[in-house]
Amino acid sequence: MREINKHPILHFERQGKIHFIFEGRSIEAYQNETVAMALYRNGLNVFSESVKLHRPRGMFCAIGKCSSCMMRVNGIPNVRTCILPVREGMVVERQKGMGEKPDKVVQFPKAKEIREDITIIGGGPAGLSAALTLKKYGITPLVVEQNPQLGGQLIKQTHKFFGSKEENAGTRGIKIASKMVHSVKEQNIKYFTNSSAFGFYPPNTLAVFKNNQFIKVKSNYFIFATGAAEKMLPFPGNDIPGVFGAGAAQTLMNVFGIRPGRSVLMVGAGNVGLIVSYQLLQAGVEVKAVVEAMPQIGGYFVHSAKLRRFGVPILTSTTIKEVKGINRVEQAVTVSLDKNFKEIPGTEKVWDVDTVCLSTGLIPSVTLLAQAGCDIKYVPSLGGYVPLRKSTLETSLKNVFVAGDITGIEEASTAMLEGIVAAYSILNKKGKDVKKEQRHAMEELKKLRSGPFGKRIREGLKEVEYE
């Protein structure tokens, strides 16, 4: 029942079937699935249990940035199954919590060292734009991506982009991703997928784990385009299986062709919440309502209008109060808020849903740079902790640049332009005269950030940019 076989936009190319073992039983999977996706498609809701309270937990982010889907794979614990491709005969088990020891001492091959001129961490829109810009000037970087495929969040964005022709207006995100990935492969740009960068040691060493092999990547320049992670909201029942980040629902539906549930309550009426709600409808999922704590909708009118045409209520000044269920969401309770964001007693409403999606913002993935001693600052309008940087996107660490959501949460179009700016900055350092091209990209960034929707970003940038 969870598999999507008919979709108005997408066609899912499911490759040949294989089998792996999950807790003693054989599980059928497609070759291009990850372990978590195969298990969820086959009906598994509970992926782990909380360490202290031993409550059941399911997937949450589905892009390898939380611990909810960690399992024991071939005797090795704490494996993020949402980004682990299935392999014939692999043995998968749930674990009691984080920090478990392996069944036996695992002997990994001796660490390998490679040398690259430029390494880009993150194969999403920012990272790929940087790579393609560098290649245009005859420089081949290495792109390191922890997910099974390149493209980042673009690979699940079926909506059409706004903006100008230069920003791919009228083109679906999935088409932009396909075009960029095709160009990367056609131009023989080096890339690692299924590769986790787990440590950065300035000035020139990135630690990567790929195919059970530790790799020391030595580089002269780095661009960190590590994106962002889903935010969680504190409320009773927020860890019950069936509570997803909105991006996880997108990954399930638009990448793997799996319905996250039958009936959904969406929390958050920004662009992501509205867009994903419409995409849920396209996948055959009932959207009971969208609730928004603010007194007005945060996303574009065009996205809310689509939902209203389908009869989906969008309730402002309303938030989630509680989720009920044991091994799966069974009900969600919402409550109205007054002008001071205090709950109004007696306004609770119970929704019979099996899924709750949280679209309450993203957090920049800055941990690698923070661990390396990069200067960072907490800026709420940019999404959380972000690196301090110059207008050229160079951080406090020499020859280390940033681009995309790690600099602050914005649109994919902005991420791509920042990737281009970062690439031009490195090219300038290497003696290529691309200052004119860089200024043009910076002007395009300013245009994207103009207007009322860009005000918070513009204010946030004043706190983090320096010369």
C-alpha positions as a Markdown table, in Angstrom:
| # | Residue | x | y | z |
|---|---|---|---|---|
| 1 | Met | 0.0 | 0.0 | 0.0 |
| 2 | Arg | 2.9 | 2.4 | 0.5 |
| 3 | Glu | 4.4 | 2.0 | -3.0 |
| 4 | Ile | 3.4 | 4.8 | -5.4 |
| 5 | Asn | 2.7 | 3.3 | -8.8 |
| 6 | Lys | 1.0 | 6.3 | -10.5 |
| 7 | His | 2.1 | 9.9 | -10.3 |
| 8 | Pro | 1.2 | 13.0 | -12.4 |
| 9 | Ile | 4.8 | 14.1 | -12.8 |
| 10 | Leu | 7.2 | 11.3 | -11.7 |
| 11 | His | 8.0 | 7.9 | -13.1 |
| 12 | Phe | 9.9 | 5.7 | -10.7 |
| 13 | Glu | 12.5 | 3.5 | -12.4 |
| 14 | Arg | 12.7 | 0.6 | -9.9 |
| 15 | Gln | 15.7 | -1.6 | -10.6 |
| 16 | Gly | 15.9 | -5.4 | -10.2 |
| 17 | Lys | 15.0 | -6.9 | -6.9 |
| 18 | Ile | 17.4 | -8.3 | -4.3 |
| 19 | His | 17.0 | -9.6 | -0.7 |
| 20 | Phe | 18.5 | -8.9 | 2.6 |
| 21 | Ile | 17.9 | -10.2 | 6.1 |
| 22 | Phe | 16.2 | -8.1 | 8.7 |
| 23 | Glu | 16.0 | -9.7 | 12.2 |
| 24 | Gly | 15.8 | -13.2 | 10.8 |
| 25 | Arg | 13.4 | -12.6 | 7.9 |
| 26 | Ser | 14.0 | -12.0 | 4.2 |
| 27 | Ile | 13.2 | -8.5 | 2.9 |
| 28 | Glu | 12.6 | -7.8 | -0.7 |
| 29 | Ala | 14.2 | -4.5 | -1.9 |
| 30 | Tyr | 15.0 | -2.7 | -5.2 |
| 31 | Gln | 18.6 | -2.3 | -6.1 |
| 32 | Asn | 18.5 | 1.5 | -6.1 |
| 33 | Glu | 16.8 | 1.7 | -2.6 |
| 34 | Thr | 18.4 | 2.4 | 0.7 |
| 35 | Val | 17.9 | 0.0 | 3.6 |
| 36 | Ala | 15.6 | 2.4 | 5.5 |
| 37 | Met | 13.4 | 3.0 | 2.4 |
| 38 | Ala | 13.1 | -0.7 | 1.7 |
| 39 | Leu | 12.1 | -1.4 | 5.3 |
| 40 | Tyr | 9.6 | 1.4 | 5.4 |
| 41 | Arg | 8.1 | 0.3 | 2.0 |
| 42 | Asn | 7.7 | -3.2 | 3.5 |
| 43 | Gly | 5.7 | -1.8 | 6.4 |
| 44 | Leu | 8.3 | -1.2 | 9.2 |
| 45 | Asn | 7.5 | 1.8 | 11.3 |
| 46 | Val | 9.8 | 1.3 | 14.4 |
| 47 | Phe | 13.5 | 1.7 | 13.5 |
| 48 | Ser | 14.9 | 2.1 | 17.0 |
| 49 | Glu | 14.1 | 3.1 | 20.5 |
| 50 | Ser | 15.1 | 6.1 | 22.6 |
| 51 | Val | 18.1 | 5.6 | 24.8 |
| 52 | Lys | 16.6 | 6.7 | 28.2 |
| 53 | Leu | 12.8 | 6.1 | 27.9 |
| 54 | His | 13.0 | 3.1 | 25.5 |
| 55 | Arg | 10.2 | 4.6 | 23.4 |
| 56 | Pro | 9.8 | 3.4 | 19.8 |
| 57 | Arg | 11.3 | 5.7 | 17.1 |
| 58 | Gly | 10.9 | 5.9 | 13.3 |
| 59 | Met | 12.7 | 7.8 | 10.6 |
| 60 | Phe | 12.8 | 11.6 | 10.8 |
| 61 | Cys | 15.1 | 13.3 | 8.3 |
| 62 | Ala | 15.9 | 10.5 | 5.7 |
| 63 | Ile | 19.1 | 12.3 | 4.6 |
| 64 | Gly | 21.6 | 11.0 | 7.1 |
| 65 | Lys | 21.6 | 14.0 | 9.5 |
| 66 | Cys | 19.9 | 12.5 | 12.6 |
| 67 | Ser | 20.2 | 9.2 | 14.6 |
| 68 | Ser | 16.6 | 8.0 | 14.3 |
| 69 | Cys | 17.2 | 5.3 | 11.6 |
| 70 | Met | 20.5 | 4.0 | 13.0 |
| 71 | Met | 20.7 | 0.2 | 13.0 |
| 72 | Arg | 23.2 | -2.7 | 13.3 |
| 73 | Val | 24.3 | -3.8 | 9.8 |
| 74 | Asn | 26.5 | -6.9 | 9.4 |
| 75 | Gly | 27.4 | -6.6 | 13.1 |
| 76 | Ile | 28.4 | -3.0 | 13.0 |
| 77 | Pro | 26.1 | -0.6 | 15.0 |
| 78 | Asn | 25.1 | 3.0 | 14.5 |
| 79 | Val | 24.8 | 2.8 | 10.7 |
| 80 | Arg | 22.5 | 5.4 | 9.2 |
| 81 | Thr | 20.3 | 3.2 | 7.1 |
| 82 | Cys | 18.5 | 6.0 | 5.3 |
| 83 | Ile | 21.6 | 6.6 | 3.2 |
| 84 | Leu | 23.0 | 3.1 | 3.1 |
| 85 | Pro | 22.2 | 1.3 | -0.3 |
| 86 | Val | 20.9 | -2.2 | 0.0 |
| 87 | Arg | 23.2 | -5.1 | -0.8 |
| 88 | Glu | 22.3 | -8.7 | -1.4 |
| 89 | Gly | 22.4 | -10.8 | 1.7 |
| 90 | Met | 23.3 | -8.0 | 4.2 |
| 91 | Val | 22.1 | -8.6 | 7.8 |
| 92 | Val | 20.2 | -5.7 | 9.5 |
| 93 | Glu | 19.0 | -5.5 | 13.1 |
| 94 | Arg | 17.5 | -2.8 | 15.3 |
| 95 | Gln | 19.6 | -1.7 | 18.2 |
| 96 | Lys | 18.7 | -0.6 | 21.7 |
| 97 | Gly | 20.3 | 2.8 | 21.5 |
| 98 | Met | 23.4 | 4.7 | 20.3 |
| 99 | Gly | 26.9 | 3.7 | 21.5 |
| 100 | Glu | 26.6 | 0.0 | 21.1 |
| 101 | Lys | 29.7 | -2.0 | 20.4 |
| 102 | Pro | 30.3 | -4.1 | 17.3 |
| 103 | Asp | 29.8 | -7.9 | 17.5 |
| 104 | Lys | 33.5 | -8.3 | 16.9 |
| 105 | Val | 36.5 | -6.2 | 16.2 |
| 106 | Val | 36.3 | -4.8 | 12.7 |
| 107 | Gln | 39.5 | -4.6 | 10.8 |
| 108 | Phe | 39.3 | -1.7 | 8.3 |
| 109 | Pro | 42.0 | -1.2 | 5.6 |
| 110 | Lys | 44.8 | 1.1 | 6.4 |
| 111 | Ala | 43.9 | 4.8 | 5.9 |
| 112 | Lys | 44.5 | 6.0 | 2.3 |
| 113 | Glu | 45.8 | 9.4 | 1.5 |
| 114 | Ile | 44.8 | 11.3 | -1.7 |
| 115 | Arg | 45.7 | 14.8 | -2.9 |
| 116 | Glu | 43.3 | 17.2 | -4.6 |
| 117 | Asp | 43.7 | 20.8 | -5.5 |
| 118 | Ile | 40.1 | 21.7 | -4.5 |
| 119 | Thr | 37.6 | 19.6 | -2.5 |
| 120 | Ile | 33.9 | 20.4 | -2.3 |
| 121 | Ile | 32.0 | 18.9 | 0.6 |
| 122 | Gly | 28.4 | 18.4 | -0.5 |
| 123 | Gly | 27.0 | 17.5 | -3.8 |
| 124 | Gly | 23.8 | 19.6 | -3.7 |
| 125 | Pro | 23.0 | 22.7 | -5.8 |
| 126 | Ala | 25.7 | 24.8 | -4.2 |
| 127 | Gly | 28.4 | 22.2 | -4.4 |
| 128 | Leu | 27.7 | 21.1 | -8.0 |
| 129 | Ser | 27.4 | 24.8 | -9.2 |
| 130 | Ala | 30.9 | 25.4 | -7.7 |
| 131 | Ala | 32.3 | 22.2 | -9.3 |
| 132 | Leu | 30.9 | 23.1 | -12.8 |
| 133 | Thr | 32.2 | 26.7 | -12.5 |
| 134 | Leu | 35.7 | 25.5 | -11.6 |
| 135 | Lys | 35.6 | 23.0 | -14.5 |
| 136 | Lys | 34.7 | 25.7 | -16.9 |
| 137 | Tyr | 38.1 | 27.2 | -16.2 |
| 138 | Gly | 40.0 | 24.0 | -16.5 |
| 139 | Ile | 40.2 | 22.9 | -12.9 |
| 140 | Thr | 38.7 | 19.6 | -11.8 |
| 141 | Pro | 37.7 | 19.5 | -8.1 |
| 142 | Leu | 36.7 | 16.5 | -6.0 |
| 143 | Val | 33.1 | 16.5 | -4.7 |
| 144 | Val | 32.3 | 14.5 | -1.6 |
| 145 | Glu | 28.7 | 13.6 | -0.9 |
| 146 | Gln | 27.3 | 11.3 | 1.8 |
| 147 | Asn | 24.1 | 10.4 | 0.1 |
| 148 | Pro | 23.8 | 7.7 | -2.6 |
| 149 | Gln | 23.4 | 10.2 | -5.4 |
| 150 | Leu | 24.4 | 13.7 | -6.3 |
| 151 | Gly | 21.9 | 16.6 | -6.5 |
| 152 | Gly | 21.0 | 17.3 | -2.9 |
| 153 | Gln | 17.5 | 18.5 | -2.2 |
| 154 | Leu | 16.9 | 19.3 | -5.9 |
| 155 | Ile | 16.3 | 15.6 | -6.6 |
| 156 | Lys | 13.0 | 15.7 | -4.8 |
| 157 | Gln | 11.7 | 19.1 | -5.8 |
| 158 | Thr | 9.0 | 18.6 | -8.4 |
| 159 | His | 7.7 | 22.2 | -8.3 |
| 160 | Lys | 8.8 | 24.9 | -10.8 |
| 161 | Phe | 11.3 | 27.6 | -9.8 |
| 162 | Phe | 10.5 | 31.3 | -9.7 |
| 163 | Gly | 12.8 | 34.2 | -10.6 |
| 164 | Ser | 14.5 | 35.0 | -13.8 |
| 165 | Lys | 15.7 | 32.8 | -16.7 |
| 166 | Glu | 19.2 | 32.8 | -15.2 |
| 167 | Glu | 17.7 | 31.2 | -12.0 |
| 168 | Asn | 15.9 | 28.5 | -14.0 |
| 169 | Ala | 12.5 | 30.1 | -13.7 |
| 170 | Gly | 9.7 | 27.7 | -14.9 |
| 171 | Thr | 12.0 | 24.6 | -14.5 |
| 172 | Arg | 11.3 | 21.8 | -12.0 |
| 173 | Gly | 14.0 | 21.2 | -9.4 |
| 174 | Ile | 14.3 | 17.5 | -10.5 |
| 175 | Lys | 15.1 | 18.7 | -14.0 |
| 176 | Ile | 17.7 | 21.1 | -12.8 |
| 177 | Ala | 19.3 | 18.4 | -10.7 |
| 178 | Ser | 19.3 | 16.0 | -13.6 |
| 179 | Lys | 21.0 | 18.5 | -15.9 |
| 180 | Met | 23.7 | 19.4 | -13.3 |
| 181 | Val | 24.5 | 15.8 | -12.5 |
| 182 | His | 24.6 | 14.9 | -16.2 |
| 183 | Ser | 27.1 | 17.8 | -16.7 |
| 184 | Val | 29.2 | 16.6 | -13.8 |
| 185 | Lys | 29.5 | 13.1 | -15.2 |
| 186 | Glu | 29.9 | 14.3 | -18.8 |
| 187 | Gln | 32.8 | 16.6 | -17.9 |
| 188 | Asn | 34.5 | 13.8 | -15.8 |
| 189 | Ile | 34.4 | 15.8 | -12.5 |
| 190 | Lys | 35.6 | 13.5 | -9.7 |
| 191 | Tyr | 33.0 | 12.7 | -7.1 |
| 192 | Phe | 32.5 | 10.4 | -4.1 |
| 193 | Thr | 29.0 | 9.3 | -3.1 |
| 194 | Asn | 28.1 | 7.3 | 0.0 |
| 195 | Ser | 31.0 | 9.1 | 1.6 |
| 196 | Ser | 30.8 | 10.7 | 5.0 |
| 197 | Ala | 33.2 | 13.5 | 5.8 |
| 198 | Phe | 33.6 | 13.1 | 9.6 |
| 199 | Gly | 36.4 | 15.4 | 10.4 |
| 200 | Phe | 38.2 | 18.5 | 9.1 |
| 201 | Tyr | 41.7 | 19.4 | 10.3 |
| 202 | Pro | 43.0 | 22.7 | 9.1 |
| 203 | Pro | 44.8 | 23.8 | 7.1 |
| 204 | Asn | 44.5 | 21.0 | 4.5 |
| 205 | Thr | 43.1 | 17.6 | 5.7 |
| 206 | Leu | 39.5 | 16.3 | 5.4 |
| 207 | Ala | 38.7 | 12.9 | 6.9 |
| 208 | Val | 36.3 | 10.8 | 4.8 |
| 209 | Phe | 34.8 | 7.3 | 5.3 |
| 210 | Lys | 33.9 | 5.6 | 2.0 |
| 211 | Asn | 33.1 | 1.9 | 1.4 |
| 212 | Asn | 34.7 | 0.8 | 4.8 |
| 213 | Gln | 37.8 | 2.8 | 3.9 |
| 214 | Phe | 39.2 | 5.8 | 5.7 |
| 215 | Ile | 40.6 | 8.4 | 3.4 |
| 216 | Lys | 42.6 | 11.5 | 4.2 |
| 217 | Val | 41.9 | 14.1 | 1.5 |
| 218 | Lys | 44.6 | 16.7 | 1.4 |
| 219 | Ser | 43.6 | 19.9 | -0.5 |
| 220 | Asn | 44.8 | 23.4 | -1.1 |
| 221 | Tyr | 41.2 | 24.8 | -1.1 |
| 222 | Phe | 37.9 | 23.6 | 0.4 |
| 223 | Ile | 34.3 | 24.6 | -0.3 |
| 224 | Phe | 31.8 | 23.5 | 2.4 |
| 225 | Ala | 28.4 | 23.1 | 0.9 |
| 226 | Thr | 27.0 | 20.7 | 3.5 |
| 227 | Gly | 23.4 | 22.1 | 3.5 |
| 228 | Ala | 21.1 | 21.9 | 6.4 |
| 229 | Ala | 19.1 | 19.6 | 8.7 |
| 230 | Glu | 15.4 | 19.5 | 9.7 |
| 231 | Lys | 14.4 | 21.3 | 12.9 |
| 232 | Met | 12.4 | 19.4 | 15.6 |
| 233 | Leu | 9.6 | 20.9 | 17.7 |
| 234 | Pro | 9.2 | 20.1 | 21.4 |
| 235 | Phe | 5.8 | 18.6 | 22.1 |
| 236 | Pro | 4.5 | 15.3 | 23.7 |
| 237 | Gly | 4.8 | 12.5 | 21.2 |
| 238 | Asn | 7.2 | 14.2 | 18.9 |
| 239 | Asp | 9.3 | 11.0 | 18.7 |
| 240 | Ile | 6.4 | 8.6 | 17.8 |
| 241 | Pro | 7.0 | 6.8 | 14.5 |
| 242 | Gly | 5.2 | 8.7 | 11.8 |
| 243 | Val | 6.4 | 12.1 | 12.8 |
| 244 | Phe | 8.7 | 13.2 | 9.9 |
| 245 | Gly | 10.5 | 16.2 | 8.8 |
| 246 | Ala | 8.8 | 17.6 | 5.7 |
| 247 | Gly | 11.9 | 16.9 | 3.7 |
| 248 | Ala | 11.8 | 13.2 | 4.7 |
| 249 | Ala | 8.3 | 13.0 | 3.3 |
| 250 | Gln | 9.7 | 14.5 | 0.0 |
| 251 | Thr | 12.5 | 11.9 | -0.1 |
| 252 | Leu | 10.1 | 9.0 | 0.5 |
| 253 | Met | 7.6 | 10.2 | -2.2 |
| 254 | Asn | 9.6 | 11.9 | -4.9 |
| 255 | Val | 12.9 | 9.9 | -4.8 |
| 256 | Phe | 11.8 | 6.4 | -3.8 |
| 257 | Gly | 8.1 | 6.4 | -4.7 |
| 258 | Ile | 6.9 | 5.6 | -1.2 |
| 259 | Arg | 3.9 | 7.2 | 0.6 |
| 260 | Pro | 4.9 | 8.4 | 4.1 |
| 261 | Gly | 1.3 | 7.6 | 5.3 |
| 262 | Arg | -2.4 | 7.7 | 4.4 |
| 263 | Ser | -3.4 | 10.9 | 6.1 |
| 264 | Val | -1.2 | 13.8 | 7.1 |
| 265 | Leu | -1.2 | 16.9 | 9.3 |
| 266 | Met | 1.4 | 19.4 | 8.1 |
| 267 | Val | 2.9 | 21.8 | 10.7 |
| 268 | Gly | 4.2 | 25.0 | 9.1 |
| 269 | Ala | 2.9 | 27.1 | 6.3 |
| 270 | Gly | 6.1 | 28.4 | 4.9 |
| 271 | Asn | 7.0 | 27.6 | 1.3 |
| 272 | Val | 8.3 | 24.1 | 2.2 |
| 273 | Gly | 5.2 | 23.2 | 4.2 |
| 274 | Leu | 2.9 | 24.4 | 1.4 |
| 275 | Ile | 4.9 | 22.8 | -1.4 |
| 276 | Val | 5.2 | 19.4 | 0.3 |
| 277 | Ser | 1.5 | 19.4 | 1.2 |
| 278 | Tyr | 0.7 | 19.7 | -2.5 |
| 279 | Gln | 3.2 | 17.0 | -3.3 |
| 280 | Leu | 1.5 | 14.7 | -0.8 |
| 281 | Leu | -1.8 | 15.3 | -2.6 |
| 282 | Gln | -0.1 | 14.4 | -5.9 |
| 283 | Ala | 1.2 | 11.1 | -4.3 |
| 284 | Gly | -2.4 | 10.2 | -3.3 |
| 285 | Val | -2.0 | 11.1 | 0.4 |
| 286 | Glu | -4.8 | 12.9 | 2.2 |
| 287 | Val | -3.7 | 16.2 | 3.8 |
| 288 | Lys | -6.1 | 16.9 | 6.6 |
| 289 | Ala | -4.8 | 20.4 | 7.3 |
| 290 | Val | -1.8 | 22.8 | 7.4 |
| 291 | Val | -1.3 | 24.6 | 10.7 |
| 292 | Glu | 0.8 | 27.7 | 11.2 |
| 293 | Ala | 1.7 | 29.3 | 14.6 |
| 294 | Met | 2.1 | 32.8 | 13.0 |
| 295 | Pro | -1.0 | 34.9 | 12.3 |
| 296 | Gln | -0.2 | 34.8 | 8.6 |
| 297 | Ile | 1.0 | 32.3 | 6.0 |
| 298 | Gly | 4.8 | 32.5 | 5.5 |
| 299 | Gly | 5.0 | 31.0 | 2.0 |
| 300 | Tyr | 4.0 | 32.4 | -1.4 |
| 301 | Phe | 0.3 | 32.9 | -2.2 |
| 302 | Val | 0.5 | 30.7 | -5.3 |
| 303 | His | 1.4 | 27.7 | -3.2 |
| 304 | Ser | -1.4 | 28.2 | -0.6 |
| 305 | Ala | -3.9 | 28.8 | -3.4 |
| 306 | Lys | -3.2 | 25.3 | -4.8 |
| 307 | Leu | -4.0 | 23.7 | -1.5 |
| 308 | Arg | -7.2 | 25.7 | -1.0 |
| 309 | Arg | -8.4 | 24.6 | -4.5 |
| 310 | Phe | -8.2 | 21.1 | -3.2 |
| 311 | Gly | -10.1 | 22.0 | 0.0 |
| 312 | Val | -7.1 | 21.7 | 2.4 |
| 313 | Pro | -7.6 | 24.1 | 5.3 |
| 314 | Ile | -4.7 | 26.3 | 6.3 |
| 315 | Leu | -5.1 | 27.3 | 10.0 |
| 316 | Thr | -3.1 | 30.3 | 11.1 |
| 317 | Ser | -2.4 | 31.2 | 14.8 |
| 318 | Thr | -2.6 | 27.4 | 15.4 |
| 319 | Thr | 0.1 | 24.9 | 16.5 |
| 320 | Ile | 0.5 | 21.3 | 17.3 |
| 321 | Lys | -0.1 | 20.5 | 21.0 |
| 322 | Glu | 0.4 | 16.7 | 21.1 |
| 323 | Val | 0.7 | 13.5 | 19.0 |
| 324 | Lys | -0.8 | 10.3 | 20.3 |
| 325 | Gly | 0.0 | 6.7 | 19.4 |
| 326 | Ile | 2.3 | 3.8 | 20.4 |
| 327 | Asn | 4.2 | 2.3 | 17.5 |
| 328 | Arg | 2.7 | 4.7 | 15.0 |
| 329 | Val | 1.0 | 8.1 | 15.0 |
| 330 | Glu | -2.8 | 7.6 | 15.5 |
| 331 | Gln | -3.9 | 11.2 | 16.4 |
| 332 | Ala | -2.6 | 14.7 | 16.5 |
| 333 | Val | -4.0 | 17.5 | 18.7 |
| 334 | Thr | -3.8 | 21.1 | 17.6 |
| 335 | Val | -4.6 | 24.3 | 19.6 |
| 336 | Ser | -5.2 | 27.9 | 18.7 |
| 337 | Leu | -2.8 | 30.7 | 19.9 |
| 338 | Asp | -3.5 | 34.2 | 21.0 |
| 339 | Lys | -1.5 | 37.3 | 19.8 |
| 340 | Asn | 1.1 | 36.5 | 22.4 |
| 341 | Phe | 1.5 | 32.9 | 21.1 |
| 342 | Lys | -0.2 | 31.5 | 24.3 |
| 343 | Glu | -2.5 | 28.5 | 23.9 |
| 344 | Ile | -6.2 | 29.4 | 24.1 |
| 345 | Pro | -7.9 | 26.8 | 26.4 |
| 346 | Gly | -10.8 | 25.0 | 24.9 |
| 347 | Thr | -9.6 | 25.4 | 21.3 |
| 348 | Glu | -8.0 | 22.0 | 21.0 |
| 349 | Lys | -8.9 | 19.9 | 18.0 |
| 350 | Val | -8.2 | 16.2 | 17.4 |
| 351 | Trp | -7.1 | 15.0 | 14.0 |
| 352 | Asp | -7.2 | 11.3 | 13.0 |
| 353 | Val | -4.0 | 11.0 | 11.1 |
| 354 | Asp | -1.2 | 8.5 | 10.8 |
| 355 | Thr | 1.5 | 11.0 | 9.9 |
| 356 | Val | 2.6 | 14.4 | 11.1 |
| 357 | Cys | 5.1 | 16.4 | 9.0 |
| 358 | Leu | 7.1 | 19.2 | 10.5 |
| 359 | Ser | 8.0 | 22.1 | 8.3 |
| 360 | Thr | 9.3 | 24.4 | 11.0 |
| 361 | Gly | 12.6 | 25.4 | 9.5 |
| 362 | Leu | 16.1 | 24.1 | 8.9 |
| 363 | Ile | 19.4 | 24.3 | 10.8 |
| 364 | Pro | 22.6 | 25.0 | 8.9 |
| 365 | Ser | 25.0 | 21.9 | 9.0 |
| 366 | Val | 28.0 | 23.7 | 10.4 |
| 367 | Thr | 29.4 | 21.0 | 12.7 |
| 368 | Leu | 32.4 | 20.1 | 10.7 |
| 369 | Leu | 33.6 | 23.7 | 10.5 |
| 370 | Ala | 32.8 | 24.3 | 14.2 |
| 371 | Gln | 34.9 | 21.3 | 15.1 |
| 372 | Ala | 37.7 | 22.7 | 13.1 |
| 373 | Gly | 37.7 | 26.0 | 14.9 |
| 374 | Cys | 36.0 | 28.2 | 12.3 |
| 375 | Asp | 34.5 | 31.4 | 13.7 |
| 376 | Ile | 30.7 | 30.9 | 13.9 |
| 377 | Lys | 27.8 | 33.0 | 15.3 |
| 378 | Tyr | 24.2 | 32.3 | 16.2 |
| 379 | Val | 22.0 | 34.3 | 13.9 |
| 380 | Pro | 18.3 | 33.4 | 14.2 |
| 381 | Ser | 17.3 | 35.1 | 10.9 |
| 382 | Leu | 19.8 | 32.8 | 9.1 |
| 383 | Gly | 18.6 | 29.6 | 10.8 |
| 384 | Gly | 21.1 | 29.2 | 13.6 |
| 385 | Tyr | 24.8 | 28.9 | 13.9 |
| 386 | Val | 26.6 | 30.0 | 10.7 |
| 387 | Pro | 30.2 | 30.7 | 9.8 |
| 388 | Leu | 31.5 | 34.2 | 9.7 |
| 389 | Arg | 32.8 | 35.0 | 6.3 |
| 390 | Lys | 33.9 | 37.6 | 3.8 |
| 391 | Ser | 31.7 | 38.8 | 0.9 |
| 392 | Thr | 33.8 | 36.3 | -1.2 |
| 393 | Leu | 32.5 | 33.5 | 1.1 |
| 394 | Glu | 35.9 | 32.8 | 2.6 |
| 395 | Thr | 35.7 | 31.9 | 6.3 |
| 396 | Ser | 38.0 | 32.7 | 9.1 |
| 397 | Leu | 40.0 | 29.6 | 8.1 |
| 398 | Lys | 42.3 | 30.5 | 5.2 |
| 399 | Asn | 41.3 | 29.0 | 1.8 |
| 400 | Val | 38.1 | 27.5 | 3.3 |
| 401 | Phe | 34.9 | 28.7 | 1.7 |
| 402 | Val | 31.2 | 28.1 | 2.3 |
| 403 | Ala | 28.1 | 28.1 | 0.0 |
| 404 | Gly | 24.5 | 27.2 | 0.2 |
| 405 | Asp | 22.4 | 26.6 | 3.3 |
| 406 | Ile | 25.4 | 26.3 | 5.6 |
| 407 | Thr | 25.7 | 30.1 | 5.2 |
| 408 | Gly | 22.0 | 30.6 | 6.1 |
| 409 | Ile | 18.7 | 29.0 | 5.1 |
| 410 | Glu | 17.5 | 30.3 | 1.6 |
| 411 | Glu | 16.3 | 29.0 | -1.7 |
| 412 | Ala | 18.1 | 26.6 | -4.0 |
| 413 | Ser | 18.6 | 29.4 | -6.5 |
| 414 | Thr | 20.6 | 31.3 | -3.9 |
| 415 | Ala | 22.6 | 28.2 | -3.1 |
| 416 | Met | 23.7 | 27.8 | -6.7 |
| 417 | Leu | 24.8 | 31.4 | -7.0 |
| 418 | Glu | 26.8 | 31.1 | -3.8 |
| 419 | Gly | 28.5 | 28.0 | -5.2 |
| 420 | Ile | 29.5 | 30.1 | -8.2 |
| 421 | Val | 30.8 | 33.0 | -6.1 |
| 422 | Ala | 32.9 | 30.6 | -3.9 |
| 423 | Ala | 34.3 | 29.0 | -7.1 |
| 424 | Tyr | 35.2 | 32.4 | -8.5 |
| 425 | Ser | 36.9 | 33.4 | -5.2 |
| 426 | Ile | 39.2 | 30.4 | -5.5 |
| 427 | Leu | 39.9 | 31.1 | -9.2 |
| 428 | Asn | 40.9 | 34.7 | -8.3 |
| 429 | Lys | 43.2 | 33.3 | -5.7 |
| 430 | Lys | 44.7 | 31.0 | -8.2 |
| 431 | Gly | 45.5 | 33.9 | -10.6 |
| 432 | Lys | 42.5 | 33.6 | -12.9 |
| 433 | Asp | 41.0 | 37.1 | -13.6 |
| 434 | Val | 37.3 | 36.4 | -13.0 |
| 435 | Lys | 36.5 | 39.4 | -10.9 |
| 436 | Lys | 34.0 | 40.7 | -13.4 |
| 437 | Glu | 32.1 | 37.4 | -13.5 |
| 438 | Gln | 32.2 | 37.2 | -9.7 |
| 439 | Arg | 30.7 | 40.7 | -9.4 |
| 440 | His | 27.9 | 39.7 | -11.8 |
| 441 | Ala | 27.1 | 36.7 | -9.6 |
| 442 | Met | 27.1 | 38.8 | -6.5 |
| 443 | Glu | 24.7 | 41.3 | -8.1 |
| 444 | Glu | 22.4 | 38.4 | -9.0 |
| 445 | Leu | 22.5 | 37.3 | -5.3 |
| 446 | Lys | 21.5 | 40.8 | -4.2 |
| 447 | Lys | 18.5 | 40.7 | -6.6 |
| 448 | Leu | 17.3 | 37.4 | -5.3 |
| 449 | Arg | 17.5 | 38.8 | -1.7 |
| 450 | Ser | 15.7 | 42.0 | -2.5 |
| 451 | Gly | 12.1 | 42.6 | -1.6 |
| 452 | Pro | 10.1 | 41.7 | 1.6 |
| 453 | Phe | 10.9 | 38.0 | 1.6 |
| 454 | Gly | 14.7 | 38.7 | 1.7 |
| 455 | Lys | 14.6 | 41.2 | 4.5 |
| 456 | Arg | 15.5 | 38.8 | 7.3 |
| 457 | Ile | 18.4 | 37.4 | 5.2 |
| 458 | Arg | 19.7 | 40.9 | 4.5 |
| 459 | Glu | 19.6 | 41.8 | 8.2 |
| 460 | Gly | 21.3 | 38.5 | 9.1 |
| 461 | Leu | 24.1 | 38.9 | 6.6 |
| 462 | Lys | 25.1 | 42.2 | 8.3 |
| 463 | Glu | 26.0 | 40.2 | 11.4 |
| 464 | Val | 28.3 | 37.6 | 9.7 |
| 465 | Glu | 30.0 | 39.3 | 6.8 |
| 466 | Tyr | 33.3 | 41.1 | 7.3 |
| 467 | Glu | 36.1 | 42.3 | 5.1 |
